[in-house]
Amino acid sequence: MAYRGKKYKESASKLERRPYSLEEAVGLVQESSFAKFDETVEVAMRLGVNPRHADQIVRGTVVLPHGTGKSLSVLVVCEGPAQKEAEEAGADFVLSGDEAVEKIQGGWLEVDAIVATPDMMKSLSKVGRVLGPRGLMPNPKSGTVTTDVSAAVSDIKAGKVEFRVDKTAIIHAPVGKVSFSRENLIENTRSLISAVQKAKPATAKGRYVHTVYLCSTMGPGVQVDL
């Protein structure tokens, strides 16, 4: 059984075991935050899908209207004119395929996201076993394999969030920081939930969204009434 600290128990004791409206839930998450750092607010959605079937894997991206509150470092792997476009868009690192592979194989991986042009994927496949488990491997479905590197970098910097259902049929994704205004957290959360609902697989039967919880990094979960 997981150990729960005194402050966590105090926060949890103030919550009722029932779903709250989104407005109430956001307020309770902010009020129950007790860490000394600016905690991330996260959403957990349990879906009525079977991730063991490829046609029921739910994944996608959404640009949160008020960002995530985190400054992300972006590596763009490309060559030619695309390198200048990436730099002008604000990419933190711009490397060719061979340069990126050499650095990654050498142990360097100080980035939060990687964008690549399609012609660079052959090179990056050499380090797929390193990037894949860390969720950094560029993918067309998440918009990180593209010829428009400028737009991809801008979206990530603006607060683009990628979501993917895990093997237990749950999606975890950040929607901002505790320090955000209540209105901004509500709008970000609605945007994420809407994106997940739109990503419903055609083969999913029955109830699609079972439960939605909001929580801060250290705080207790608050159920949202849909």
C-alpha positions in Angstrom: 0.0 0.0 0.0 1.4 3.4 -0.9 2.4 5.7 1.9 0.5 8.9 2.2 2.1 11.8 4.1 0.4 14.0 6.7 -0.2 16.9 4.4 -1.7 14.7 1.7 -4.1 13.1 4.2 -5.1 16.6 5.4 -5.9 17.7 1.9 -7.8 14.4 1.0 -9.9 14.7 4.2 -11.5 17.9 2.9 -12.8 16.2 -0.2 -16.1 14.3 -0.4 -16.2 11.0 -2.3 -18.3 12.3 -5.1 -17.9 13.9 -8.6 -17.6 17.7 -8.6 -18.3 20.1 -11.4 -15.3 21.1 -13.4 -15.3 24.6 -11.9 -15.4 23.1 -8.3 -12.8 20.4 -9.1 -10.3 23.0 -10.4 -10.8 25.1 -7.3 -10.4 22.2 -5.0 -7.2 21.1 -6.7 -5.7 24.5 -6.3 -6.8 24.8 -2.7 -5.5 21.3 -1.8 -2.1 22.0 -3.2 0.5 22.0 -0.5 4.0 21.5 -2.1 6.5 24.4 -2.0 6.9 24.4 -5.8 4.4 25.3 -8.5 2.7 21.9 -9.0 1.5 20.7 -12.4 -2.2 20.1 -12.7 -2.9 16.8 -14.5 -6.0 15.1 -15.9 -6.5 11.3 -15.8 -9.3 9.9 -18.0 -10.3 6.2 -17.9 -11.7 5.2 -21.2 -13.9 2.4 -22.4 -11.5 1.0 -24.9 -9.2 -2.0 -25.2 -5.7 -0.8 -25.9 -4.6 -4.3 -26.8 -6.4 -3.8 -30.1 -4.6 -1.5 -32.5 -7.8 0.0 -33.8 -8.8 1.1 -30.2 -5.6 3.0 -29.3 -6.5 6.6 -28.5 -3.9 9.2 -29.2 -3.6 12.7 -30.5 -2.5 16.2 -29.7 -4.0 19.5 -28.5 -2.7 23.0 -28.2 -3.8 24.2 -24.8 -5.2 27.8 -25.1 -3.1 29.0 -22.1 -0.1 26.7 -22.5 1.3 24.2 -20.0 3.3 26.7 -17.8 6.5 24.9 -18.7 9.1 26.1 -21.1 10.0 23.2 -23.4 13.3 22.6 -25.2 12.9 21.4 -28.8 15.4 19.7 -31.0 14.7 19.8 -34.8 16.4 17.2 -37.0 16.5 18.5 -40.5 18.8 19.7 -43.3 18.9 22.5 -45.8 16.6 25.6 -45.7 14.5 23.9 -43.0 17.3 24.5 -40.5 16.9 28.2 -40.8 13.1 27.9 -40.5 13.5 25.9 -37.3 16.0 28.4 -35.8 13.7 31.4 -36.6 10.7 29.5 -35.0 12.6 29.2 -31.8 14.0 25.7 -31.8 16.6 25.2 -29.1 18.7 22.8 -31.1 18.9 22.2 -34.9 21.0 19.3 -36.1 21.3 17.1 -39.2 20.3 13.4 -38.9 23.9 12.2 -38.5 24.7 14.9 -35.9 21.7 14.1 -33.9 22.4 10.3 -33.9 26.0 10.9 -32.9 25.0 13.1 -29.9 22.2 10.8 -28.8 24.4 7.7 -29.0 27.0 9.6 -26.9 24.4 10.0 -24.1 23.0 13.5 -24.8 19.3 13.9 -24.6 18.6 17.2 -22.9 15.4 18.0 -24.8 11.6 17.7 -24.1 10.5 17.2 -27.7 12.0 16.2 -31.0 10.7 17.3 -34.4 12.1 15.8 -37.7 11.5 16.1 -41.4 10.5 12.8 -43.1 13.9 12.3 -44.8 15.6 12.3 -41.4 13.6 9.4 -39.9 15.9 6.8 -41.5 18.8 8.2 -39.4 16.8 8.6 -36.2 15.6 4.9 -36.5 19.1 4.0 -35.4 18.4 5.5 -31.9 14.7 4.4 -31.8 15.3 2.2 -28.8 16.6 5.2 -26.9 14.0 7.7 -28.0 10.9 5.4 -28.0 10.8 4.5 -24.3 11.2 8.2 -23.4 8.4 9.3 -25.7 10.7 11.4 -27.8 10.6 9.5 -31.1 9.0 11.8 -33.7 5.7 10.5 -35.1 3.5 11.8 -37.9 0.4 11.3 -35.8 1.7 13.7 -33.1 2.7 16.2 -35.8 6.4 15.8 -35.0 7.3 14.3 -38.4 6.6 17.1 -40.8 8.0 19.3 -43.6 6.6 22.4 -41.8 9.1 22.4 -38.9 8.3 26.1 -38.1 4.7 25.3 -37.3 5.6 22.2 -35.3 8.1 24.1 -33.2 5.6 27.0 -32.6 2.8 24.6 -31.5 5.1 22.9 -29.0 6.3 26.2 -27.6 2.8 27.4 -27.4 1.7 24.5 -25.2 1.0 21.6 -27.4 0.2 18.4 -25.4 0.3 14.9 -26.8 -1.9 12.3 -25.2 -2.0 8.5 -25.6 -4.0 5.8 -23.8 -1.8 3.5 -21.7 -2.2 -0.3 -21.4 -4.8 0.2 -18.5 -7.0 2.4 -20.8 -6.1 5.6 -19.0 -4.9 8.9 -20.4 -2.7 11.1 -18.3 -1.9 14.7 -19.5 -0.9 18.0 -18.0 -3.2 21.0 -18.3 -1.2 23.7 -16.6 0.1 24.8 -13.2 -1.5 25.4 -9.8 -0.6 29.1 -10.1 -2.7 29.5 -13.2 -6.0 31.4 -12.8 -9.0 29.1 -12.3 -10.5 30.3 -15.6 -7.3 29.3 -17.6 -7.2 25.9 -16.0 -10.8 25.3 -16.8 -10.4 26.3 -20.4 -7.2 24.1 -20.8 -9.0 21.1 -19.2 -12.0 21.5 -21.4 -9.8 21.6 -24.5 -8.0 18.4 -23.5 -11.2 16.5 -22.7 -12.8 17.7 -26.0 -9.7 16.5 -28.0 -9.9 13.1 -26.3 -13.6 12.8 -27.0 -13.0 13.7 -30.7 -10.3 11.0 -30.9 -12.9 8.3 -30.0 -12.1 5.2 -32.2 -14.9 4.1 -34.5 -14.6 0.6 -33.1 -15.1 1.6 -29.5 -18.5 0.4 -28.2 -20.5 1.4 -25.2 -19.5 4.2 -22.8 -16.4 5.9 -24.0 -15.3 8.1 -21.0 -15.8 6.4 -17.7 -14.1 8.7 -15.2 -12.2 11.9 -15.2 -10.0 13.0 -12.3 -8.0 16.2 -11.7 -5.0 16.4 -9.4 -1.9 18.4 -8.7 1.6 16.7 -8.7 1.5 16.0 -4.9 -2.2 16.5 -4.2 -5.2 14.1 -4.0 -7.4 13.4 -7.1 -10.7 15.1 -7.5 -13.3 13.4 -9.6 -15.0 15.5 -12.3 -18.7 15.2 -13.1 -19.1 15.0 -16.8 
